[in-house]
């Protein structure tokens, strides 16, 4: 427990476990990159093809891309995806977004709620 990030939240989507780490307080400043880490763990015996789609407020950018493809093998079962989010402007006290995780061949879609606060 002591080695876990206090800024991470975990979601279980049956086939995949997603841990979203804000890497610090979710305070965002305009024009300043905000790093995040997503650790995906395959919970099934076969390889998993995932599509990550970031739904963020208008004018916000995510790099390396707002859509990415990740292949999770059975071993090693997890993979980290590092992204940076840049807000064009910050005028509201709170912003919300969604990280959509689609697994090829699975009927359900994993939705991870995101929250950011104006710094």
GIDA-V471227 format. One record per backbone hydrogen bond with DSSP energy under -0.5 kcal/mol. NH is the residue of the N-H (numbers start at 1). CO is the residue of the C=O. Records with the same first field share a line. If there is no record, write none. Layout:
NH=CO  CO
This chain:
4=1
8=5
9=20
11=18
13=11  16
15=13
17=41
18=11
19=39
20=9  18
21=19  37
22=7  20
27=25
28=26  117
31=87
32=29
34=85
35=33
36=83
37=21
38=81
39=19  37
40=38  79
41=17
42=77
43=15
48=72
50=48  70
51=102
52=68
53=51  100
54=66
55=53  98
56=54
60=57
61=86
63=84
68=52
70=50
72=48  70
73=71  76
79=40
81=38
83=36
84=63
85=34
86=61
87=29
88=59  86
95=116
97=114
98=55
99=112
100=53  98
101=110
102=51  100
103=108
104=49  102
106=103
110=101
112=99  110
113=111
114=97
116=95
117=26
118=93
119=28
